[in-house]
Every structure is written in C-alpha cells, then in structure tokens.
C-alpha cells in the first residue's frame, strides 16, 4: 500500500483550496531552518572566541627527559578534601619520556615508573 501526498509544487499547479495553509506552513519551516542556521553560526563564533581566549592564556609547558617536576593531586585539590595548609602537589618526580600533546611519563627519584592516575 502506498500513500501519496500532494507536494507544494503540485498544489501550486492545481491551485487547490488548501494551498494557502500549506504555503504558510512551508514558509514557517523555511524560517525555522534559517533560525537554526543563525544559531549554528553564532555557536561557532562563540566557540572560536572561547578558543582564542583560552589560547591567549594557555602556557606551553615543555619539559625535557631528566627534568624534575611536581605532580598535581586531583583528589586532594577538590574542595572539602584538604585543609588550607595541606599540599595538593606531590613529588618531585623525574620526566622519563616525553609523549605528544604535552604528556609525560614520570618516575620517582628511585627510578620507579609512576602509574597512570
């Protein structure tokens, strides 16, 4: 069983009485699509501005193998998990391998590799 519905163009050709409500609905759908496109463009513009602001403040940290670094303890840094004077950094650790995207493999000063958090 197939169901055939008249399209807007067919209704224009036949000049059906129900044409005007369909034309209004079609215009509303086109306007809605335009609003969606504008919202998408505004979102892309906002994201570009956020990226530009972040990139301006971000610092490129480059460490070499053998450098001593401190490791930030995520669990202790959460509010309510530490007192005012508790250390939220642990270390020092030695950089043993430099990976891409500013990722580094760390080891304790004894040479024991640090497990991924």
C-alpha positions as CSV (number, residue, x, y, z in Angstrom):
1,X,0.0,0.0,0.0
2,X,1.5,3.3,-0.9
3,X,0.4,6.7,0.3
4,X,0.8,9.7,-2.0
5,X,0.6,13.2,-0.6
6,X,0.5,16.3,-2.8
7,X,3.7,18.3,-2.8
8,X,3.7,22.1,-2.5
9,X,4.6,22.4,-6.2
10,X,1.7,20.1,-7.2
11,X,-0.7,22.1,-5.1
12,X,0.5,25.3,-6.8
13,X,-0.1,23.8,-10.2
14,X,-3.6,22.5,-9.3
15,X,-4.5,25.7,-7.3
16,X,-6.1,23.7,-4.6
17,X,-8.2,25.5,-2.0
18,X,-6.0,24.1,0.8
19,X,-2.9,25.7,-0.7
20,X,-2.7,28.8,1.5
21,X,-2.3,27.0,4.8
22,X,0.3,24.7,3.3
23,X,2.2,27.7,1.9
24,X,2.2,29.3,5.3
25,X,3.5,26.1,6.9
26,X,6.2,25.8,4.3
27,X,7.3,29.4,5.0
28,X,7.4,28.7,8.7
29,X,9.6,25.7,8.1
30,X,11.9,27.7,5.9
31,X,12.1,30.4,8.6
32,X,12.8,27.8,11.3
33,X,15.7,26.4,9.2
34,X,17.1,29.9,8.8
35,X,16.9,30.4,12.6
36,X,18.7,27.1,13.1
37,X,21.5,28.2,10.7
38,X,21.9,31.5,12.5
39,X,22.1,29.7,15.9
40,X,24.7,27.4,14.5
41,X,26.8,30.2,13.1
42,X,26.5,32.1,16.4
43,X,27.6,29.0,18.3
44,X,30.6,28.5,16.0
45,X,31.5,32.2,16.5
46,X,31.3,31.9,20.3
47,X,33.4,28.7,20.3
48,X,36.1,30.4,18.2
49,X,36.1,33.3,20.7
50,X,36.4,30.9,23.6
51,X,39.3,29.1,21.9
52,X,41.0,32.4,21.1
53,X,40.7,33.5,24.8
54,X,41.9,30.1,26.1
55,X,44.9,30.0,23.7
56,X,45.9,33.5,24.8
57,X,46.1,32.5,28.4
58,X,47.4,28.9,28.0
59,X,51.1,28.4,28.5
60,X,53.1,25.9,26.6
61,X,55.0,23.8,29.1
62,X,57.8,21.9,27.7
63,X,59.9,19.6,29.8
64,X,62.9,17.5,28.8
65,X,63.8,14.0,29.9
66,X,65.5,14.3,33.3
67,X,63.7,17.4,34.4
68,X,62.3,17.3,38.0
69,X,58.6,18.2,38.2
70,X,55.8,18.2,40.8
71,X,52.5,16.3,40.2
72,X,49.2,17.9,40.9
73,X,47.0,15.6,43.1
74,X,43.5,15.8,41.7
75,X,41.7,14.1,44.6
76,X,43.3,16.4,47.2
77,X,42.6,19.5,45.1
78,X,38.8,19.1,45.3
79,X,37.1,21.5,47.7
80,X,36.5,19.9,51.1
81,X,39.1,17.2,50.6
82,X,42.0,19.1,52.1
83,X,42.7,21.7,54.7
84,X,44.1,25.1,53.9
85,X,47.7,24.1,54.5
86,X,47.7,20.6,53.0
87,X,49.9,20.1,50.0
88,X,48.0,19.4,46.7
89,X,51.2,18.7,44.9
90,X,53.3,15.6,45.2
91,X,56.9,14.9,44.1
92,X,59.4,15.7,42.9
93,X,59.3,13.3,40.0
94,X,61.6,12.9,37.1
95,X,60.4,13.1,33.5
96,X,61.4,9.8,31.8
97,X,59.6,10.0,28.5
98,X,58.0,12.9,26.5
99,X,54.8,11.9,24.7
100,X,52.7,14.0,22.3
101,X,50.3,16.8,23.5
102,X,52.4,17.8,26.5
103,X,52.0,14.3,28.1
104,X,54.9,13.0,30.1
105,X,55.9,9.7,31.7
106,X,57.1,10.3,35.3
107,X,59.2,8.2,37.7
108,X,60.1,8.7,41.3
109,X,63.7,9.7,42.1
110,X,64.3,5.9,42.9
111,X,63.6,5.2,39.2
112,X,60.2,3.5,39.8
113,X,57.8,4.4,37.0
114,X,54.6,6.2,38.1
115,X,51.4,4.5,37.1
116,X,48.8,6.5,35.1
117,X,46.4,8.2,37.5
